Amino acid sequence: MNEDGVVYIFDTTLRDGEQSPGASLNTQEKLEIARQLERLGVDVMEAGFPITSPDDLRAVSLIAQEIKGATICGLARAVRQDIDACWEALQHAAAPPRIHTFIATSPIHMERKLKKRPEDVLGMAVEAVRYAKGFVSDVEFSPEDAGRSEPEFLYKVLTAVIDAGATTVNIPDTVGYTTPEEWGALIRGIFEHVPNIGQAVVSVHCHNDLGMATANSLAAVRVGARQVECTINGLGERAGNAALEEIVMAIHTRRDVFDLRTHIDTTQIYPTSRLVSHLTGFAVQRNKAIVGANAFAHEAGIHQDGVLKERTTYEIMDAASIGLVRSQLVLGKHSGRHALRVRLEELGYQLALDELDRAFARFKEVADKKKEVDDRDLRAIVEDEIWLAPEVYKLEHVQVSCGDHSVPTATVRIRTPEGEVRADADLGTGPVDAVYRAINRVISVPNELIEFSVKAVTEGIDALGEVTIRIRSDSRVFSGHGASTDIIVASARAYMNALNKLVAYLQEHEEKAKASTLS
């Protein structure tokens, strides 16, 4: 992998992105995101950190076996058991896989975290690369906290790991400490002082603690880095990583500056952003570059006038280039299944027949309450109906009674996994609290509601409302999502979505415990 004029996109949404507090994904959700990342056209997909848990190892293995259009990578510390776990996960990969191993090289990390001398760290780095090379031909090495490492020691480590067989050397700004000028100078220094640097691809992995992850990544690209590690929507530890959509569209839009390209299908950027946001439960801020709701909106009259006369007066990118296609079809209650299918395909959704049936049923339900159903409504319908977790329990009915002089009361009917329909009711401090209490009387799974947010999908009194919640059970967090023209119903759907994820997780681990006992 070393194609002239190309910046390779290494996506770490499924590894570093999932490390965002509360962004935990189950195996099926990871597979769904991996399939979309393949459609997006990423070159490398870091699918996880296999040693961390049996679930992570299994997810990396399943992704590696299914995905053919990208290199699947597993992360490993510079120790043999981590590398063994990576190989266990990657050994049946459909395409040649990569092992990514790392060890810290900054004085503070070596002294305070690793408690090792620099020469010991150098030896561990070389040994890890050699050991990984015994399993795969494609080995990436990262000197963790490179931004605060002593340059001379960094050069020494990089020279040694390339001699040991590393095909990519990734330079991480692990704590997001550097500025673009400093980071560009560091990468330039690597090219000037590592004699065998031409034998490896130079990569960067920048964090956003000071808001400079994208700027630092692009500064590195301008001085010769040819791989950028990034995540969808900038997810990641603490303040996150460089955002894939920003890196790609900067290179795409400013070809006059970079004279480079990527392999990304930019029309898949917006659908990918929506999928990741939905499955992680992390909303994209409205003013987020490229994929935020306001990215192509114009409020000021002078801007609106300019755009109407000539789009490029105030838009440096075409919304269609990221997959945000404006519809010429007006959909309403008389629209048919074919019109819906065509519009969903234009929006980037490829639905199976049964998924289309479900989406059409929900579309008709919404269309009966709204005069027109626009693209934002359609996205909310698909995300609410198709991207839901498996329904262990199914909400059949919810009804609420409340007012300023009454005690909020909720009644629910829920179908159990055995097919029994159970009804119950409860009181609450408000209508949503009453609904959640009533649901808890039927589905008795201890949990704590730690986050609740609601937003309108479109404008107007008949707008769909989207509710996103997070619940915590022990140390695990599960997100839930629901959409409806009735915000109480949307809230109930979101809670059921989160509860079903929790119940499915508990059932899976109970089955594994039984299997291990029997064996």
ZAROVEX-336557 format. One line per field, with one value per residue (C-alpha): residue in three letters; x, y, z. Coordinates in nm, 2 decimals, m for minus. Layout:
N
resn = [ALA;...];
xx = [X;...];
yy = [Y;...];
zz = [Z;...];
END
This chain:
519
resn = [MET;ASN;GLU;ASP;GLY;VAL;VAL;TYR;ILE;PHE;ASP;THR;THR;LEU;ARG;ASP;GLY;GLU;GLN;SER;PRO;GLY;ALA;SER;LEU;ASN;THR;GLN;GLU;LYS;LEU;GLU;ILE;ALA;ARG;GLN;LEU;GLU;ARG;LEU;GLY;VAL;ASP;VAL;MET;GLU;ALA;GLY;PHE;PRO;ILE;THR;SER;PRO;ASP;ASP;LEU;ARG;ALA;VAL;SER;LEU;ILE;ALA;GLN;GLU;ILE;LYS;GLY;ALA;THR;ILE;CYS;GLY;LEU;ALA;ARG;ALA;VAL;ARG;GLN;ASP;ILE;ASP;ALA;CYS;TRP;GLU;ALA;LEU;GLN;HIS;ALA;ALA;ALA;PRO;PRO;ARG;ILE;HIS;THR;PHE;ILE;ALA;THR;SER;PRO;ILE;HIS;MET;GLU;ARG;LYS;LEU;LYS;LYS;ARG;PRO;GLU;ASP;VAL;LEU;GLY;MET;ALA;VAL;GLU;ALA;VAL;ARG;TYR;ALA;LYS;GLY;PHE;VAL;SER;ASP;VAL;GLU;PHE;SER;PRO;GLU;ASP;ALA;GLY;ARG;SER;GLU;PRO;GLU;PHE;LEU;TYR;LYS;VAL;LEU;THR;ALA;VAL;ILE;ASP;ALA;GLY;ALA;THR;THR;VAL;ASN;ILE;PRO;ASP;THR;VAL;GLY;TYR;THR;THR;PRO;GLU;GLU;TRP;GLY;ALA;LEU;ILE;ARG;GLY;ILE;PHE;GLU;HIS;VAL;PRO;ASN;ILE;GLY;GLN;ALA;VAL;VAL;SER;VAL;HIS;CYS;HIS;ASN;ASP;LEU;GLY;MET;ALA;THR;ALA;ASN;SER;LEU;ALA;ALA;VAL;ARG;VAL;GLY;ALA;ARG;GLN;VAL;GLU;CYS;THR;ILE;ASN;GLY;LEU;GLY;GLU;ARG;ALA;GLY;ASN;ALA;ALA;LEU;GLU;GLU;ILE;VAL;MET;ALA;ILE;HIS;THR;ARG;ARG;ASP;VAL;PHE;ASP;LEU;ARG;THR;HIS;ILE;ASP;THR;THR;GLN;ILE;TYR;PRO;THR;SER;ARG;LEU;VAL;SER;HIS;LEU;THR;GLY;PHE;ALA;VAL;GLN;ARG;ASN;LYS;ALA;ILE;VAL;GLY;ALA;ASN;ALA;PHE;ALA;HIS;GLU;ALA;GLY;ILE;HIS;GLN;ASP;GLY;VAL;LEU;LYS;GLU;ARG;THR;THR;TYR;GLU;ILE;MET;ASP;ALA;ALA;SER;ILE;GLY;LEU;VAL;ARG;SER;GLN;LEU;VAL;LEU;GLY;LYS;HIS;SER;GLY;ARG;HIS;ALA;LEU;ARG;VAL;ARG;LEU;GLU;GLU;LEU;GLY;TYR;GLN;LEU;ALA;LEU;ASP;GLU;LEU;ASP;ARG;ALA;PHE;ALA;ARG;PHE;LYS;GLU;VAL;ALA;ASP;LYS;LYS;LYS;GLU;VAL;ASP;ASP;ARG;ASP;LEU;ARG;ALA;ILE;VAL;GLU;ASP;GLU;ILE;TRP;LEU;ALA;PRO;GLU;VAL;TYR;LYS;LEU;GLU;HIS;VAL;GLN;VAL;SER;CYS;GLY;ASP;HIS;SER;VAL;PRO;THR;ALA;THR;VAL;ARG;ILE;ARG;THR;PRO;GLU;GLY;GLU;VAL;ARG;ALA;ASP;ALA;ASP;LEU;GLY;THR;GLY;PRO;VAL;ASP;ALA;VAL;TYR;ARG;ALA;ILE;ASN;ARG;VAL;ILE;SER;VAL;PRO;ASN;GLU;LEU;ILE;GLU;PHE;SER;VAL;LYS;ALA;VAL;THR;GLU;GLY;ILE;ASP;ALA;LEU;GLY;GLU;VAL;THR;ILE;ARG;ILE;ARG;SER;ASP;SER;ARG;VAL;PHE;SER;GLY;HIS;GLY;ALA;SER;THR;ASP;ILE;ILE;VAL;ALA;SER;ALA;ARG;ALA;TYR;MET;ASN;ALA;LEU;ASN;LYS;LEU;VAL;ALA;TYR;LEU;GLN;GLU;HIS;GLU;GLU;LYS;ALA;LYS;ALA;SER;THR;LEU;SER];
xx = [0.00;0.18;m0.01;0.12;m0.10;m0.33;m0.39;m0.50;m0.79;m0.75;m1.09;m1.08;m1.44;m1.49;m1.19;m1.09;m1.44;m1.61;m1.39;m1.59;m1.76;m2.11;m2.05;m2.03;m2.16;m2.27;m2.13;m2.43;m2.40;m2.02;m2.09;m2.35;m2.10;m1.83;m2.05;m2.12;m1.75;m1.68;m1.94;m1.77;m1.44;m1.20;m0.87;m0.81;m1.07;m0.94;m1.21;m1.12;m0.87;m0.91;m0.73;m0.97;m1.26;m1.40;m1.68;m1.42;m1.22;m1.54;m1.65;m1.31;m1.32;m1.67;m1.58;m1.26;m1.44;m1.71;m1.54;m1.35;m1.31;m1.09;m0.79;m0.91;m0.68;m0.66;m0.48;m0.22;0.01;0.37;0.33;0.29;m0.05;m0.20;m0.05;m0.17;m0.53;m0.51;m0.40;m0.68;m0.93;m0.78;m0.66;m0.97;m0.99;m1.14;m0.86;m0.50;m0.52;m0.30;m0.17;m0.12;0.11;0.21;0.42;0.47;0.79;0.75;0.95;0.63;0.48;0.80;0.88;0.53;0.32;0.55;0.82;1.08;1.40;1.42;1.64;1.38;1.10;1.31;1.36;0.99;0.89;1.13;1.03;0.66;0.70;0.91;0.66;0.36;0.55;0.54;0.16;0.10;0.30;0.12;0.24;0.18;0.37;0.28;0.50;0.23;0.25;0.49;0.40;0.57;0.85;1.21;1.27;1.61;1.47;1.16;1.38;1.58;1.27;1.11;1.43;1.45;1.09;1.11;1.42;1.22;0.94;0.69;0.51;0.34;0.47;0.19;0.27;0.01;m0.06;m0.22;m0.32;m0.39;m0.11;0.06;m0.01;m0.01;0.32;0.48;0.32;0.42;0.78;0.78;0.66;0.91;1.19;1.09;1.14;1.47;1.62;1.49;1.71;1.48;1.15;1.10;1.03;0.71;0.39;0.39;0.06;m0.07;m0.33;m0.44;m0.66;m0.88;m0.81;m0.72;m0.95;m0.67;m0.69;m0.80;m0.55;m0.26;m0.35;m0.36;m0.03;0.12;m0.03;0.13;0.48;0.44;0.22;0.02;m0.22;m0.46;m0.62;m0.96;m1.32;m1.67;m1.81;m1.47;m1.57;m1.30;m1.13;m1.20;m1.25;m1.23;m1.02;m0.97;m1.30;m1.29;m1.54;m1.33;m1.01;m1.16;m1.36;m1.06;m0.85;m1.13;m1.23;m0.88;m0.71;m0.52;m0.35;m0.29;m0.28;m0.39;m0.69;m0.85;m1.04;m1.35;m1.69;m1.79;m2.16;m2.16;m2.03;m2.37;m2.54;m2.23;m2.25;m2.61;m2.57;m2.28;m2.47;m2.78;m2.60;m2.37;m2.64;m2.40;m2.59;m2.40;m2.39;m2.59;m2.28;m2.05;m1.84;m1.96;m2.23;m2.40;m2.76;m2.65;m2.36;m2.56;m2.83;m2.84;m3.02;m2.90;m3.09;m2.78;m2.65;m2.99;m3.00;m2.64;m2.71;m3.03;m2.84;m2.53;m2.47;m2.10;m2.12;m2.16;m2.12;m1.77;m1.91;m2.22;m2.44;m2.49;m2.12;m2.15;m2.48;m2.71;m2.94;m3.23;m3.54;m3.76;m4.03;m4.29;m4.41;m4.74;m5.01;m5.10;m4.74;m4.67;m4.41;m4.22;m4.18;m4.06;m3.81;m3.67;m3.63;m3.47;m3.22;m3.14;m3.07;m2.83;m3.04;m3.04;m3.32;m3.42;m3.78;m3.89;m3.71;m3.89;m4.22;m4.15;m4.04;m4.34;m4.58;m4.41;m4.41;m4.79;m4.84;m4.64;m4.79;m5.14;m5.04;m4.83;m4.92;m4.57;m4.30;m3.95;m3.61;m3.54;m3.85;m3.76;m3.41;m3.57;m3.82;m3.54;m3.32;m3.61;m3.76;m3.46;m3.16;m3.33;m3.19;m3.37;m3.70;m3.69;m3.98;m4.23;m4.42;m4.78;m4.95;m4.88;m5.13;m5.07;m5.30;m5.15;m5.21;m5.11;m5.35;m5.32;m5.07;m4.92;m5.03;m4.92;m5.05;m4.84;m4.90;m4.59;m4.55;m4.30;m4.05;m4.29;m4.57;m4.77;m4.91;m4.88;m5.02;m4.94;m4.96;m4.77;m4.75;m4.46;m4.33;m4.41;m4.55;m4.22;m4.13;m4.47;m4.42;m4.07;m4.20;m4.48;m4.24;m4.02;m4.31;m4.33;m3.96;m3.79;m3.43;m3.24;m3.09;m3.03;m3.14;m2.83;m2.92;m3.23;m3.25;m3.52;m3.51;m3.75;m3.66;m3.83;m4.01;m4.38;m4.63;m4.66;m4.28;m4.14;m3.97;m3.65;m3.56;m3.21;m3.15;m2.87;m2.92;m2.65;m2.65;m2.35;m2.07;m2.22;m2.41;m2.68;m2.82;m3.18;m3.35;m3.71;m3.90;m4.27;m4.50;m4.59;m4.30;m4.42;m4.44;m4.09;m3.97;m4.12;m3.97;m3.63;m3.65;m3.77;m3.48;m3.22;m3.39;m3.39;m3.01;m2.96;m3.18;m3.01;m2.67;m2.77;m2.92;m2.61;m2.38;m2.61;m2.59;m2.21;m2.18;m2.40;m2.19;m1.86;m2.00;m2.11;m1.77];
yy = [0.00;0.31;0.47;0.80;1.10;0.92;0.98;0.65;0.68;0.46;0.46;0.39;0.46;0.10;0.11;0.46;0.60;0.34;0.44;0.76;0.73;0.58;0.49;0.12;m0.09;m0.45;m0.69;m0.65;m0.27;m0.29;m0.51;m0.26;0.02;m0.19;m0.26;0.11;0.20;m0.05;0.14;0.46;0.33;0.35;0.19;0.05;m0.03;m0.07;m0.30;m0.32;m0.41;m0.80;m0.86;m0.63;m0.88;m1.19;m0.97;m0.74;m1.04;m1.19;m0.86;m0.81;m1.17;m1.14;m0.81;m0.95;m1.25;m1.05;m0.73;m0.77;m0.41;m0.28;m0.39;m0.50;m0.41;m0.51;m0.31;m0.47;m0.35;m0.44;m0.77;m1.12;m1.20;m0.90;m0.99;m1.35;m1.22;m1.00;m1.30;m1.51;m1.25;m1.19;m1.53;m1.60;m1.25;m1.22;m0.98;m0.96;m0.81;m0.58;m0.59;m0.25;m0.26;0.03;0.13;0.48;0.67;1.00;1.05;1.09;0.77;0.56;0.68;0.71;0.45;0.19;0.23;0.13;0.27;0.40;0.11;m0.14;0.03;0.02;m0.35;m0.42;m0.22;m0.41;m0.75;m0.67;m0.58;m0.89;m1.11;m0.96;m1.00;m1.38;m1.37;m1.10;m0.91;m0.58;m0.45;m0.10;0.05;0.35;0.53;0.64;1.01;1.09;1.46;1.47;1.23;1.34;1.36;1.19;0.89;0.89;0.87;0.58;0.38;0.44;0.34;0.02;m0.09;m0.03;m0.25;m0.51;m0.51;m0.23;m0.13;0.17;0.40;0.59;0.91;0.98;1.31;1.10;1.39;1.65;1.87;2.01;2.29;2.25;2.43;2.19;1.88;1.96;2.02;1.69;1.49;1.68;1.59;1.22;1.23;1.41;1.20;0.84;0.70;0.41;0.61;0.55;0.18;0.26;0.47;0.76;0.79;1.04;0.99;1.33;1.39;1.70;1.82;2.17;2.16;2.11;1.74;1.81;2.10;1.89;1.60;1.82;1.99;1.64;1.56;1.87;1.76;1.40;1.19;0.96;0.79;0.97;0.79;0.94;0.87;0.94;1.25;1.29;1.04;0.92;0.94;1.27;1.54;1.29;1.23;1.40;1.38;1.17;1.39;1.70;1.54;1.40;1.70;1.94;1.73;1.70;2.07;2.22;2.01;2.33;2.32;1.95;1.81;1.47;1.25;0.98;0.66;0.78;0.78;1.12;1.07;0.81;1.06;1.18;0.84;0.71;1.00;0.94;0.57;0.62;0.89;0.67;0.36;0.53;0.77;1.06;1.35;1.56;1.92;2.14;2.36;2.06;2.10;1.90;1.69;1.92;2.03;2.39;2.31;2.39;2.62;3.00;3.23;3.58;3.74;3.85;3.49;3.35;3.60;3.51;3.13;3.17;3.36;3.13;2.85;2.89;3.25;3.10;2.73;2.60;2.24;2.10;1.93;1.65;1.57;1.43;1.25;1.52;1.52;1.76;1.58;1.68;1.43;1.55;1.25;1.24;1.00;0.92;0.82;0.46;0.20;0.26;0.63;0.57;0.31;0.54;0.83;0.61;0.48;0.84;0.91;0.62;0.36;0.01;m0.18;m0.54;m0.62;m0.68;m0.36;m0.16;m0.31;m0.19;0.15;0.19;0.11;0.37;0.62;0.58;0.63;0.95;1.07;1.04;1.30;1.53;1.69;1.64;1.40;1.54;1.38;1.45;1.26;0.97;0.94;0.94;0.67;0.45;0.50;0.44;0.14;m0.04;0.04;m0.07;m0.35;m0.68;m0.65;m0.89;m0.70;m0.51;m0.20;m0.25;0.05;0.35;0.60;0.89;1.11;1.43;1.80;2.09;1.98;1.60;1.33;1.20;0.84;0.60;0.27;0.04;m0.29;m0.49;m0.82;m1.05;m1.29;m1.57;m1.39;m1.30;m0.94;m0.78;m0.45;m0.23;0.13;0.37;0.73;0.96;1.31;1.38;1.19;1.04;0.94;0.77;0.58;0.46;0.35;0.16;m0.01;m0.11;m0.28;m0.52;m0.55;m0.58;m0.52;m0.28;0.02;0.39;0.66;0.88;1.09;1.21;1.44;1.54;1.74;1.82;1.66;1.93;2.26;2.30;2.18;1.84;1.77;1.43;1.43;1.23;1.11;0.97;0.83;0.64;0.39;0.23;m0.12;m0.20;m0.04;m0.07;0.20;0.14;0.40;0.41;0.60;0.67;0.89;0.99;1.29;1.22;1.30;1.06;0.78;0.86;0.86;0.52;0.38;0.51;0.35;0.02;0.03;0.08;m0.19;m0.44;m0.39;m0.44;m0.75;m0.90;m0.84;m1.01;m1.31;m1.35;m1.35;m1.59;m1.83;m1.80;m1.87;m2.18;m2.30;m2.25;m2.44;m2.74;m2.75];
zz = [0.00;m0.12;m0.41;m0.54;m0.46;m0.22;0.15;0.30;0.55;0.86;1.04;1.41;1.50;1.61;1.84;1.96;1.88;2.09;2.38;2.41;2.75;2.69;2.32;2.38;2.08;2.07;1.80;1.56;1.58;1.51;1.21;1.08;1.11;0.95;0.64;0.60;0.64;0.36;0.14;0.24;0.11;0.40;0.34;0.69;0.96;1.31;1.43;1.80;2.07;2.09;2.42;2.61;2.62;2.45;2.30;2.14;2.00;1.86;1.70;1.53;1.41;1.26;1.09;0.95;0.81;0.64;0.51;0.19;0.07;0.35;0.55;0.89;1.18;1.54;1.81;2.05;2.32;2.26;2.44;2.30;2.46;2.29;1.96;2.00;2.06;1.75;1.54;1.69;1.58;1.24;1.12;0.91;0.76;0.41;0.31;0.42;0.78;0.98;1.34;1.50;1.80;2.02;2.32;2.48;2.41;2.60;2.92;3.13;3.00;3.02;3.38;3.53;3.35;3.21;3.47;3.21;3.08;2.72;2.61;2.75;2.55;2.24;2.28;2.34;2.03;1.81;1.96;1.92;1.55;1.48;1.67;1.48;1.15;1.21;1.17;0.91;0.65;0.73;1.07;1.20;1.49;1.70;1.96;2.20;2.31;2.03;2.06;2.40;2.31;2.27;1.89;1.89;2.08;1.85;1.54;1.70;1.77;1.43;1.25;1.46;1.41;1.03;1.02;1.22;0.95;1.03;0.71;0.86;1.14;1.30;1.50;1.77;1.93;2.21;2.44;2.17;2.30;1.99;1.75;1.37;1.34;1.60;1.46;1.10;1.22;1.41;1.10;0.88;1.13;1.10;0.72;0.76;1.04;1.00;0.73;0.63;0.64;0.27;0.35;0.55;0.52;0.77;0.95;1.21;1.48;1.64;1.94;1.98;2.33;2.22;1.91;1.66;1.56;1.20;1.16;1.30;1.07;0.76;0.86;0.87;0.53;0.38;0.48;0.36;0.59;0.37;0.62;0.86;1.15;1.22;1.33;1.21;1.37;1.55;1.82;2.06;2.40;2.59;2.33;2.04;1.73;1.41;1.22;0.91;0.73;0.79;0.68;0.36;0.26;0.32;0.09;m0.16;m0.16;m0.14;m0.41;m0.50;m0.16;m0.11;m0.47;m0.32;m0.31;m0.10;m0.19;0.00;m0.17;m0.03;m0.11;0.17;0.44;0.55;0.58;0.77;1.01;1.08;1.14;1.38;1.56;1.59;1.71;1.96;2.08;2.03;1.86;1.61;1.71;1.48;1.38;1.33;1.01;0.71;0.87;1.12;1.06;1.00;0.77;0.46;0.62;0.56;0.80;0.71;0.42;0.24;0.25;0.13;m0.16;m0.26;m0.25;m0.45;m0.72;m0.72;m0.47;m0.46;m0.32;0.03;m0.01;m0.08;m0.10;m0.27;m0.02;m0.27;m0.26;0.10;0.03;0.15;m0.16;m0.18;m0.30;m0.59;m0.47;m0.23;m0.03;0.15;0.26;m0.10;m0.20;m0.27;m0.18;m0.50;m0.45;m0.09;m0.20;m0.47;m0.23;0.04;m0.22;m0.32;0.05;0.07;0.23;0.07;0.24;0.22;0.13;0.49;0.61;0.33;0.45;0.80;0.68;0.46;0.75;0.97;0.67;0.63;1.01;1.00;0.67;0.82;1.08;0.85;0.52;0.38;0.49;0.41;0.40;0.76;0.86;0.63;0.79;1.14;1.03;0.89;1.20;1.44;1.26;1.09;1.31;1.63;1.85;1.83;2.00;2.30;2.44;2.22;2.32;2.21;2.37;2.58;2.73;2.96;3.17;3.31;3.37;3.59;3.87;3.83;3.91;3.58;3.52;3.25;3.13;2.90;2.72;2.64;2.45;2.63;2.45;2.52;2.34;2.65;2.65;2.99;3.10;3.40;3.52;3.75;3.87;3.81;3.86;3.49;3.20;3.08;3.44;3.47;3.14;3.25;3.59;3.42;3.18;3.47;3.64;3.34;3.26;3.59;3.50;3.73;3.56;3.60;3.36;3.32;3.01;2.83;2.53;2.29;1.96;1.68;1.35;1.14;1.20;1.29;1.54;1.36;1.36;1.45;1.78;1.84;2.19;2.28;2.62;2.81;3.08;3.30;3.44;3.66;3.47;3.11;2.94;2.67;2.45;2.32;2.04;1.95;1.71;1.69;1.63;2.00;2.22;2.50;2.25;2.13;2.49;2.54;2.22;2.32;2.67;2.52;2.27;2.55;2.76;2.48;2.43;2.80;2.81;2.50;2.66;2.98;2.80;2.58;2.88;3.07;2.78;2.76;3.14;3.10;2.81;2.99;3.30;3.08;2.91];
END
